Amino acid sequence: MNRPAFGLRRQSAAATALSERKEAVLLTTPKRRRAPLAAAVHDTVNRRKFLVMAAACSVMPVAAAEAKRPPIVDTHTHCFAGRADARFPYHPRGTYQPEQPTTPEFLLKLMDGAGVDFAVVVHPEPYQDDHRYLEHCLAVGKGRLKGTVLVFADRPGSIEQLPELAKRLPVVTARIHAYQPVRLPPFGKSELRRLWQLAGDHGLAMQLHFIPEHAAGFEPLIREFKQTRVIVDHLGRPFDAKPEHNDRILRWADFPNVVMKLSSLPAPASKEAAELPRVLRRLADAFGPDRLIYGGGFDEKATAESYRRERERLAGLLSFLTAEAQAKLLGGNAAKLFRFGAG
């Protein structure tokens, strides 16, 4: 990237020297011979300029192509300090508590090995609305990692954290869960509307993780807050729903602010895997290449090789898409949406 600029600086110095020589020669030349001589010197300078500029331009297409390569962005990773780390205890209301750590250092190492440029750390339920470990992860990430927040509209004092978190941390979404009957958000109540509005006011997307039978409860807010982006996790969990509920999720493609995340793919040996090509095709046809993002492949058992293979598996299942469309969903869309690499 620096070579053209360096070449132009050298050319500028050379041109200055030539200009000075031209002036000196002309001043010592009789008037009747100055015009032809000036033209000759002028042609020499122009030829040298042309050669230098041509050499610079010959490397510019390669550099420009490299600069335009969309990054790879994994939009769904979880990190855990582990049960033994007393600095970051699990919340008493956490739905599960992983024994082993899955650290941001481990994530970054696998990202390097698997060719992942950026990632979103999705703040997991074991910590509930205690974001200390997320803050640690994002500090370790140094711009390569951004995060989600998890606050609860119906818990006193929880939602009040959101403005400060959004101001202090590089967070991009606020996540809501709606899949356990005893832990549903307050559908139809002012508290949920307030959370949605507060997230949008602070530049956060709403990230929804739900069983499709609960999707109807979110629809009024998706309609009302048209300027707030909505991220649907895990393909909309199509394998946990009746056909009519899945059809509702597909119709969400009619809302321009809804983005579908292609994550949490069924294991290749599972019975659901046979249905996966059909599910992906329907989602791709409905949402189009500009509103699809990817996530997945990272956990405590992952290696750089397995992490890369999971992304390549998704790309293979989407082979009906053009290379440009695949580049968008594997990172280009997320980089733009979450402003990765924006400085």
PyMOL commands that set and color helices and strands:
alter all, ss='L'
color gray80, all
select helices_A, chain A and resi 2-27+31-67+104-114+125-127+132-141+159-168+181-183+190-201+212-217+219-224+234-236+238-240+243-254+271-287+289-291+304-317+323-337
alter helices_A, ss='H'
color red, helices_A
select strands_A, chain A and resi 73-77+118-121+145-149+171-178+205-210+230-232+258-262+292-294
alter strands_A, ss='S'
color yellow, strands_A
deselect
rebuild
show_as cartoon
